[in-house]
Amino acid sequence: MKTSLHACFSRSLLAALLMSGVLTAPAVATASASKQKVVQQKKTAEPTRKVAKASKNRSERKAVAKKAGGNRTAAASKRNTVMAASAVAAEPAVVSIGEQLGLRKVDDPLNLNSSVALVVDQQTNEILLGKNDTAVLPIASLTKLMTGLLIAEAKLPMDETVTIDSSDVDRLKNSGSRLAVGSRLTRAEALHLALMSSENRAAHALGRTYPGGVAAFVRRMNERAAELGMTDTRFVDPTGLSSDNRSSARDLALLAAVAYERPMLRDLSTSPAYDVSHGRHVLHYRNSNRLVHDGSWDIGLQKTGYIREAGRCLVMQVSVSGRKLIMVLLDAAGPAARVGDAERLRRWLESSRYSDAIAEFADKG
């Protein structure tokens, strides 16, 4: 009853206001529309605020996740770095046998890098300089000098074709070769590449095609060493890839002197370069001894060698100041050190002090 009276009173008051002109119908309509618009704006803004708030929350969560992920990545990277460093530290560096024995630290008058050095007068066998020259060490591809000597002495047909097969592939050191399995070359070409460029597959093929095969060849290598008086020497393959091929500088000087007597070995070992036809292509090989390309050196025979256990090795027959000499260097730390030692030896041999000693020696003769 009270509600009905209140509604009736409100309608009467509104009518009175309209009749008195205080309130017009359009104003009432406008006020009502404005009220509805505000209500509608509130309704529309509320979802927008909710969406914005949700978006902000998502962005914050992503930022936190990204930061956490970055921290995890950095931590993982740091762990990996530490683990890698630990692995490197745990794995000992491979050093040569000579370095393990402390031979490089032995003093010598020329402060040579090589663990072993020997200079011998080829005609008198006088030792002009010796450093650990009786030490027995791996000799790497200096082994191929004996391989060449046996091929030269065997008098096998040098124009006979030799085919590289899978047994010639190095599976011990996994060294590379440009002579693919199936490559065909003459025995003379194989010997040329073995002596000049230290081609391992060529050297192994020479031993494999020797009468009786590799086993007979290696046996003959050791027999020949004994015949030459190389009592410190042992061979196990024609290439020198095994560190069990061992000798001393004095033994190697004996081998170099005998090999020098073979003109074919002199010519092939000191050849600056050689091209081998390979199907439609030509394989270009260079001498592994950079001193051969230096016109200031008079080299009659040479052979280089390297495996990690042996370091950088070199044997040469050279003429210095009119004197024929045999030089042997074993276990230099690198190619530059090996060449540097050879140059240092030559400068010493050419020095006035040494020239005076040569003159004195000649007068006594």
C-alpha positions as CSV (number, residue, x, y, z in Angstrom):
1,M,0.0,0.0,0.0
2,K,2.8,2.3,0.9
3,T,4.7,1.4,-2.3
4,S,1.6,2.3,-4.4
5,L,1.2,5.6,-2.7
6,H,4.9,6.4,-3.2
7,A,4.7,5.6,-6.9
8,C,1.5,7.6,-7.3
9,F,3.2,10.6,-5.5
10,S,6.3,10.4,-7.8
11,R,4.2,10.4,-10.9
12,S,2.1,13.3,-9.7
13,L,5.3,15.3,-8.8
14,L,6.8,14.6,-12.2
15,A,3.6,15.8,-13.9
16,A,3.5,18.9,-11.9
17,L,7.1,19.8,-12.7
18,L,6.4,19.2,-16.4
19,M,3.3,21.5,-16.3
20,S,5.2,24.2,-14.4
21,G,8.0,24.2,-17.1
22,V,10.7,23.5,-14.6
23,L,11.5,20.2,-16.3
24,T,11.0,19.5,-20.0
25,A,10.5,16.1,-21.7
26,P,13.7,16.2,-23.8
27,A,15.8,16.9,-20.7
28,V,14.4,13.9,-19.0
29,A,15.1,11.8,-22.0
30,T,18.7,13.1,-22.2
31,A,19.3,12.5,-18.6
32,S,17.9,9.0,-18.9
33,A,20.1,8.4,-22.0
34,S,23.2,9.7,-20.3
35,K,22.6,7.5,-17.3
36,Q,22.2,4.5,-19.6
37,K,25.4,5.5,-21.5
38,V,27.4,5.7,-18.3
39,V,26.1,2.4,-17.2
40,Q,26.9,0.9,-20.7
41,Q,30.5,2.4,-20.6
42,K,31.0,0.9,-17.2
43,K,29.9,-2.4,-18.5
44,T,32.1,-2.1,-21.6
45,A,35.2,-0.9,-19.6
46,E,35.0,-3.7,-17.0
47,P,35.9,-6.5,-19.5
48,T,38.6,-4.3,-21.0
49,R,40.2,-3.7,-17.6
50,K,39.9,-7.5,-16.9
51,V,41.6,-8.2,-20.3
52,A,44.4,-5.7,-19.7
53,K,45.0,-7.0,-16.2
54,A,45.1,-10.6,-17.5
55,S,47.5,-9.5,-20.3
56,K,49.7,-7.7,-17.8
57,N,49.8,-10.8,-15.6
58,R,50.7,-13.0,-18.6
59,S,53.5,-10.6,-19.6
60,E,54.9,-10.6,-16.1
61,R,54.7,-14.4,-16.0
62,K,56.6,-14.6,-19.3
63,A,59.3,-12.2,-18.1
64,V,59.8,-14.2,-15.0
65,A,59.9,-17.4,-17.0
66,K,62.3,-15.9,-19.6
67,K,64.6,-14.7,-16.8
68,A,64.5,-18.1,-15.1
69,G,65.2,-19.8,-18.5
70,G,68.1,-17.5,-19.1
71,N,69.5,-18.2,-15.7
72,R,69.1,-22.0,-16.4
73,T,70.8,-21.6,-19.8
74,A,73.7,-19.6,-18.4
75,A,74.0,-22.1,-15.6
76,A,74.0,-25.0,-18.0
77,S,76.5,-23.2,-20.3
78,K,78.7,-22.6,-17.3
79,R,78.5,-26.3,-16.3
80,N,79.3,-27.4,-19.8
81,T,82.3,-25.1,-20.0
82,V,83.6,-26.4,-16.6
83,M,83.0,-30.0,-17.7
84,A,84.8,-29.4,-21.0
85,A,87.7,-27.7,-19.3
86,S,87.9,-30.6,-16.8
87,A,87.9,-33.1,-19.7
88,V,90.8,-31.2,-21.4
89,A,92.7,-31.0,-18.1
90,A,92.0,-34.7,-17.5
91,E,93.3,-35.8,-20.9
92,P,97.1,-35.5,-21.0
93,A,98.7,-33.9,-24.0
94,V,100.4,-36.4,-26.3
95,V,104.2,-35.8,-26.1
96,S,107.0,-37.5,-28.0
97,I,109.0,-40.3,-26.4
98,G,112.1,-38.1,-26.5
99,E,110.3,-35.4,-24.6
100,Q,109.0,-37.9,-22.1
101,L,112.6,-39.0,-21.5
102,G,113.7,-35.4,-21.0
103,L,116.1,-35.5,-24.0
104,R,115.2,-32.0,-25.3
105,K,116.4,-30.5,-22.0
106,V,119.9,-31.9,-22.5
107,D,122.4,-29.1,-23.1
108,D,124.3,-28.8,-26.3
109,P,126.6,-26.0,-27.6
110,L,124.1,-24.8,-30.2
111,N,121.0,-24.9,-28.0
112,L,119.2,-27.1,-30.5
113,N,115.5,-27.9,-30.1
114,S,115.8,-31.5,-31.3
115,S,116.1,-34.2,-28.7
116,V,118.8,-35.9,-30.8
117,A,121.4,-34.4,-33.2
118,L,124.3,-35.9,-35.0
119,V,126.7,-34.5,-37.6
120,V,129.2,-37.1,-39.1
121,D,131.9,-36.6,-41.7
122,Q,130.9,-38.9,-44.5
123,Q,134.4,-39.8,-45.5
124,T,136.2,-40.1,-42.2
125,N,133.2,-41.1,-40.0
126,E,134.3,-38.4,-37.5
127,I,131.6,-37.2,-35.2
128,L,131.6,-33.4,-35.4
129,L,128.6,-32.9,-33.1
130,G,126.5,-35.3,-31.1
131,K,123.5,-34.9,-28.8
132,N,121.9,-38.0,-27.4
133,D,123.1,-39.7,-30.6
134,T,122.8,-43.3,-29.1
135,A,119.3,-42.8,-27.8
136,V,116.8,-45.3,-29.4
137,L,113.6,-43.5,-30.4
138,P,110.7,-43.9,-32.9
139,I,111.9,-42.7,-36.3
140,A,108.6,-42.3,-38.2
141,S,109.0,-42.0,-41.9
142,L,112.8,-42.2,-41.8
143,T,111.9,-45.9,-42.0
144,K,111.1,-45.3,-45.7
145,L,114.8,-44.8,-46.4
146,M,115.3,-48.6,-45.6
147,T,112.2,-49.3,-47.7
148,G,113.8,-47.5,-50.6
149,L,117.2,-49.2,-50.1
150,L,115.6,-52.7,-50.3
151,I,113.6,-51.9,-53.4
152,A,116.7,-50.5,-55.1
153,E,118.7,-53.6,-54.1
154,A,115.9,-56.1,-55.1
155,K,116.2,-55.2,-58.8
156,L,112.5,-55.6,-59.3
157,P,111.1,-54.2,-62.6
158,M,110.6,-50.5,-61.8
159,D,108.1,-50.0,-64.7
160,E,105.8,-52.7,-63.3
161,T,102.3,-51.5,-62.4
162,V,101.5,-51.4,-58.7
163,T,97.8,-51.0,-57.7
164,I,96.8,-49.5,-54.4
165,D,94.4,-51.8,-52.5
166,S,92.5,-51.6,-49.2
167,S,95.4,-53.2,-47.2
168,D,97.5,-50.2,-48.0
169,V,95.1,-47.8,-46.2
170,D,96.5,-46.6,-42.9
171,R,94.2,-47.9,-40.1
172,L,96.7,-47.2,-37.3
173,K,97.1,-43.4,-37.5
174,N,94.3,-42.9,-40.0
175,S,96.6,-40.7,-42.1
176,G,95.2,-39.4,-45.4
177,S,96.3,-40.1,-48.9
178,R,95.5,-38.8,-52.3
179,L,96.1,-42.3,-53.8
180,A,92.7,-43.8,-53.7
181,V,92.2,-47.5,-53.5
182,G,92.4,-48.8,-57.1
183,S,95.0,-46.2,-58.1
184,R,97.6,-47.6,-60.5
185,L,101.2,-46.4,-60.8
186,T,104.6,-47.8,-61.6
187,R,106.9,-49.1,-58.9
188,A,109.3,-46.3,-59.8
189,E,106.5,-43.7,-59.2
190,A,105.5,-45.4,-55.9
191,L,109.1,-45.2,-54.7
192,H,109.4,-41.6,-55.9
193,L,106.3,-40.6,-53.8
194,A,107.4,-42.6,-50.8
195,L,110.8,-40.9,-50.6
196,M,110.0,-37.4,-51.8
197,S,106.6,-36.8,-50.3
198,S,106.5,-39.6,-47.6
199,E,103.4,-41.2,-49.3
200,N,102.4,-44.0,-46.9
201,R,100.1,-46.0,-49.2
202,A,102.9,-46.0,-51.8
203,A,105.4,-47.2,-49.3
204,H,103.1,-50.0,-48.0
205,A,102.3,-51.0,-51.6
206,L,106.1,-51.4,-52.2
207,G,106.4,-53.8,-49.3
208,R,103.2,-55.6,-50.2
209,T,104.3,-56.3,-53.8
210,Y,107.8,-57.4,-52.7
211,P,108.3,-61.2,-53.1
212,G,106.7,-62.8,-50.1
213,G,104.6,-59.8,-49.2
214,V,104.9,-57.4,-46.3
215,A,106.0,-60.0,-43.7
216,A,108.9,-61.0,-45.9
217,F,109.7,-57.4,-46.6
218,V,109.9,-56.4,-42.9
219,R,112.0,-59.5,-42.2
220,R,114.4,-58.4,-44.9
221,M,114.4,-54.8,-43.5
222,N,115.7,-56.1,-40.1
223,E,118.2,-58.5,-41.8
224,R,119.6,-55.6,-43.8
225,A,119.9,-53.4,-40.7
226,A,121.9,-56.2,-39.0
227,E,124.2,-56.5,-42.0
228,L,124.9,-52.7,-41.8
229,G,125.7,-52.9,-38.1
230,M,122.5,-51.0,-37.1
231,T,122.4,-52.7,-33.7
232,D,119.9,-50.2,-32.2
233,T,117.4,-50.6,-35.0
234,R,114.1,-52.5,-35.3
235,F,111.5,-52.3,-38.1
236,V,107.9,-53.4,-38.0
237,D,106.4,-51.9,-41.2
238,P,107.5,-50.3,-44.5
239,T,106.0,-46.9,-43.7
240,G,107.1,-45.9,-40.2
241,L,103.6,-45.2,-39.0
242,S,104.1,-47.5,-36.0
243,S,106.1,-46.0,-33.1
244,D,107.7,-49.5,-32.8
245,N,110.0,-48.6,-35.8
246,R,113.0,-47.4,-33.8
247,S,116.6,-46.5,-34.2
248,S,119.4,-44.3,-33.0
249,A,121.0,-41.3,-34.8
250,R,124.3,-43.3,-35.2
251,D,122.4,-46.2,-36.9
252,L,120.5,-43.8,-39.2
253,A,123.8,-42.2,-40.3
254,L,125.0,-45.7,-41.4
255,L,121.8,-46.2,-43.3
256,A,122.0,-42.7,-45.0
257,A,125.6,-43.3,-46.0
258,V,124.7,-46.7,-47.7
259,A,121.6,-45.2,-49.3
260,Y,123.6,-42.3,-50.7
261,E,125.5,-44.8,-52.8
262,R,122.4,-45.5,-54.9
263,P,121.9,-42.8,-57.5
264,M,118.2,-43.6,-57.8
265,L,117.6,-42.9,-54.1
266,R,119.6,-39.7,-54.3
267,D,117.6,-38.4,-57.3
268,L,114.1,-39.5,-56.1
269,S,114.6,-38.2,-52.5
270,T,115.8,-34.8,-53.5
271,S,113.3,-34.2,-56.3
272,P,111.5,-30.9,-55.7
273,A,108.2,-32.1,-57.1
274,Y,106.5,-34.8,-59.2
275,D,103.2,-35.1,-61.1
276,V,101.3,-38.4,-61.2
277,S,98.6,-39.0,-63.7
278,H,95.3,-40.2,-62.1
279,G,92.6,-40.9,-64.6
280,R,91.7,-37.5,-66.1
281,H,93.4,-35.7,-63.3
282,V,97.0,-35.0,-62.4
283,L,98.2,-35.3,-58.8
284,H,100.9,-32.7,-57.9
285,Y,103.3,-33.7,-55.1
286,R,106.0,-31.6,-53.5
287,N,109.0,-32.6,-51.5
288,S,108.2,-32.8,-47.8
289,N,111.6,-31.2,-46.9
290,R,111.4,-27.4,-47.4
291,L,115.2,-27.2,-47.5
292,V,115.2,-29.0,-50.9
293,H,113.5,-25.9,-52.3
294,D,116.2,-23.6,-50.8
295,G,118.9,-23.2,-53.4
296,S,121.5,-22.3,-50.8
297,W,121.5,-26.0,-49.6
298,D,123.5,-28.7,-51.4
299,I,121.5,-31.8,-50.4
300,G,122.5,-35.2,-51.9
301,L,120.0,-37.4,-50.1
302,Q,117.2,-36.7,-47.6
303,K,114.2,-38.1,-45.8
304,T,111.8,-36.4,-43.3
305,G,109.5,-38.1,-40.8
306,Y,106.8,-37.4,-38.3
307,I,104.4,-39.1,-36.0
308,R,103.5,-37.7,-32.6
309,E,105.6,-40.3,-30.7
310,A,108.7,-39.4,-32.8
311,G,108.4,-35.6,-33.2
312,R,109.8,-34.0,-36.3
313,C,112.7,-36.0,-37.8
314,L,115.2,-35.5,-40.6
315,V,118.2,-37.3,-42.1
316,M,120.3,-35.7,-44.9
317,Q,123.5,-36.0,-46.8
318,V,124.8,-32.5,-47.4
319,S,127.9,-30.7,-48.5
320,V,129.0,-27.8,-46.3
321,S,132.2,-25.8,-46.9
322,G,133.4,-28.5,-49.3
323,R,132.9,-31.3,-46.9
324,K,130.4,-34.2,-47.3
325,L,128.4,-34.7,-44.1
326,I,125.5,-36.8,-42.7
327,M,123.1,-34.8,-40.5
328,V,120.5,-36.5,-38.3
329,L,117.9,-34.7,-36.3
330,L,115.2,-36.6,-34.2
331,D,112.3,-35.3,-32.2
332,A,112.1,-31.6,-33.0
333,A,109.0,-29.9,-31.6
334,G,107.7,-28.8,-35.0
335,P,108.6,-28.3,-38.7
336,A,110.1,-24.8,-38.1
337,A,112.2,-26.1,-35.2
338,R,113.5,-28.9,-37.4
339,V,114.5,-26.5,-40.1
340,G,115.9,-24.1,-37.6
341,D,118.1,-26.7,-36.1
342,A,119.4,-27.7,-39.6
343,E,120.1,-24.0,-40.4
344,R,121.9,-23.6,-37.0
345,L,124.1,-26.6,-37.7
346,R,125.0,-25.3,-41.1
347,R,125.9,-21.8,-39.8
348,W,128.1,-23.4,-37.1
349,L,129.8,-25.5,-39.8
350,E,130.4,-22.5,-42.0
351,S,131.6,-20.3,-39.2
352,S,135.2,-19.1,-39.1
353,R,135.8,-21.1,-35.9
354,Y,134.7,-24.3,-37.7
355,S,136.5,-23.4,-40.9
356,D,139.8,-23.1,-38.9
357,A,139.2,-26.5,-37.5
358,I,138.6,-27.9,-41.0
359,A,141.8,-26.3,-42.2
360,E,143.7,-27.8,-39.3
361,F,142.2,-31.2,-40.0
362,A,143.2,-30.9,-43.7
363,D,146.8,-30.0,-42.7
364,K,147.1,-33.1,-40.5
365,G,145.8,-35.3,-43.3
